[in-house]
Amino acid sequence: MKHLAAALALCLAASPALAFHCPADMSKIDAALDAGPELSDAELARVRQLRAEGARLHAAGQHQQSVDTLAEAMRILGIQ
């Protein structure tokens, strides 16, 4: 029973961390876009689409999907 309680506490503690991770990633993407990255028009469009989708997922409370989506945009931009 102690293990179950510990696992539940860990999951509950991790959820807010993911929620706060999304805005930080969006800020990194925005800063990289403002800097004028050397990407093709198609890559820029894809990054903007992923950024918008990540924001939508974050607002919907789907934080892991948001983090994953924003990570793809960051990969294209070459940022971490």
N, C-alpha and C positions, 0 to 999 in steps of 0.2 A: 504494500500500500504506500509506503514511503517513496518508493521509486516512481509510482504513478503520480503522486503529488509533486515530486521534484520535476518530473517531465512536464506536467501541466504548467507549473510555475515558469519553467524555462520557455515554453511555447508562448505563454502570455507576455513574458518579458521581451521576447524576440519580435513580436508583432509591432509594437511601437517603433522599434529600431528600424524595421523595414519601412514603416510609414514615413519616418524622417529621412530615410535614404533617398527617396524619390525626388524631393525638392532639391537636394544637394546635386543629384545627377542632372536635373533639368537646368540648374544654374551653370554647371560645367559646360553643358551643351550650348546654352545661350551665349556664354562667354566665348566659346570656340567659334560659333557662328558669327558673332560680332567682330571677331578678329579677321574674318575673311579667309577661311581655309581654302587651300588650293585643291578643290574637288571639282569633278565634272558636274554639269547641271543635273544629271540623273542622280548622282550621289548626294548632292545638296537637297534635291527634292525628297529623296529617301530619308535623309536625316531629319528633315522637317516633318515628314509624315510620322516617323518613329517618335519624335519629340511630342507631337500632338497626341499620338496614341498613348504614349506613356503618361501624359498629363491626364488624359481621359480615364485611364485605368486607375491612376492614383486617386482621382476624385471619386471613383466608384468603389474604392476600398480594396481593389485588387492589387495589393502592393507588390507581391512577388512577380506577377505578370508585368507590372509597371517597371520594376527594377530590370527584369530581363529585356524588355523592349528598349528601355533607355540605354542598357549596356550595348545593344546592337548599334544604336546611333553613336555611342561613344567609340566603339570599335572602328566604325567608318571614319570618324574624325581623328582617330589615333590618340585619344585621350583616355585616362584611367579614372 
